[in-house]
């Protein structure tokens, strides 16, 4: 059959595959602070399908477990926050920590890829891998997904004309 491009000229930055890329970069650039982390984990493409409902239950547990004083930076900060168990929050944090191991395993390569200075091609490859890990084929489905893949391919192709090495925070504005 014929596939119809129904994006109607809407910018990629407001379509689900585009917002997925932006949220991955924002979470990494902000060192996995609670708000950008939870925004990423709740993204509609992350763990789409049958795995979605159990995933969202885990995200809700993490959301409750992160309430209170802001955790330290990075994934290690989340680990430490959940491991610290004041009496009033012990059960909530224990439930969050049980699920957090699954999410952390998916996020660790992103944190590593966005730590320190990298070239644009490295960031584009890391972003592609992160989107695939978090959303699977949903990240690339339909016209918006193909446009997202084309964006990353374009960044890799034109990287030699852009800045040299930059950090994750410097990469984030390129996607906006």
N, C-alpha and C positions, 0 to 999 in steps of 0.2 A: 503494500500500500504506500500511499504518499504520506509522509510526515509533514505536518504543518508547523512552521515556526510561529509559536504563539507568544513570543516575548513582547510583541507589539512595541518594539523600540525601547523597552524599559532597560535602564542601566543594569549591568551585571551586578553592581554593588548592592542592589536591593533584591536580587533573586536568590533563592536558597543556596545554589552552589557558590555564588559570589560571596554571600554573607558567611558561608562556612570558612572560606579562605581567610576572610577578614577576621573572623573570630579566633581562628587558630593563631594567626599572627598577633592579634591583640593580647590573647592569653599569654603567649610566650613573651611578648615585649613587656608586659606588665608583671612578669615573673610569677605568673599563675596566682595573682591576687584573687580573692574569693569571687568578686563580681564578674570579671572576665572569664574566670575558670567555669563558673556555673553557667554563664551565658553560652559558652562553647559546649559544655556537656549537655545542655538542654536543646541545642540546635535541632531542628526538625529532621535533618538528614543523618544525624549521628545515631547509629544503631537502629536504623529504620527497619521496619518489618516486624517479625515475631519477637525479636530481641528487644524491641522498643519499650514495652511496658515494664519488664524487670529492670531495664536500664534506668528508666525514669524513677522507679522506686528507689534505686541506689542513689541517684542524683538528689532526690528529696532527703534521703538520710544524710547525705553529705552536706546539703544545705543546712539542715538542723545542727549537724555536728560542727559547722564552721561559725555558728553564731557566737557572739561574745567578742572578746578582744581579737583584733586582726592577727592572723597567723604570720609567722616569719616568712621571708621571701622564698619563692621556689617550691618545688614539690617537697623538698625536705622540711620546709616550714609547715606544710599541710600535715606531713607525717608527724612532726613534733606536736602540733596542735591537737591532733586526734589521739595521740598517745598520752597526752596530759589529761587526766580524768578527775576534775573536781567532782566531789560527791554528787552534786545536783545534776551533773551532765554525764556521768559515767556510762549509763546505758545508751544514751543518744550517741555519744562519741564512739562507743564500742561498735554499735551498729554501722555507723558511718565508716569506721576503720575496716570493718569486715568487707565492705563493698569497695572501698577506696583502692585496695590492692589491684583489682581488675582495671579500674580507670587509670591508675598510676602507671601500670605496665604499658598502656596505650600512649600515655603522655610523655613518658621518659625519653623516647627518641626525639620528640619535638623539643623538649627542654634542652637536650644535648645539641641538637642541630642549631638552635637559636642562641646558644651560649657563645659569646665571643664574636669576633669579626669573621665574616664569610664573604664569598663572592656571590653575586646575584644568581649565578647558575646553581650554586649550592643551596641557596634559600629556596629557589623555585623547585628543585628536586625534593628538598625536605618538605616543602609545602604539599607537593603532589603526594608524597608518601604518607604524610599525616592525614590528608583528606581521604586517601584510600583506606588507611587503617581505621579511621573513625566512622566513615560513611560507606565504604565499599563502592560498589558500582553506582550507587545513588548519586554520588558526587559528580558523575560524568553523564548522567542520563538526560536525554532530551536536548533541545536547543541550548538551554542555559548551561547544561553540563558540558556540552561540546565547546561552548564559548569559554567556559572556565579552563578547559584543557588547552584551548587555543591561546588563552592569555598566558598561561604558564609556559607554553612552547615559545610564544613570542618573547617573553622575558629572557628565556634561555638563548634564543637566537640573537637578540639584540643586546645581550649583557655586555659585550665588549665595547659598546658605545656608551655605556652608563658608568656609574661610579665604580671605583675599585672595591676593595673590601669595605664592608659596613656592618654595623651590628643589627640585631633584630629590631630594635626601636627605629633604626634608620630605614629598614625594609618596609615596615608597616605603612608609612605614608604612600608608598608606591602603589598600594592596592586600593587606596581610597579614591 
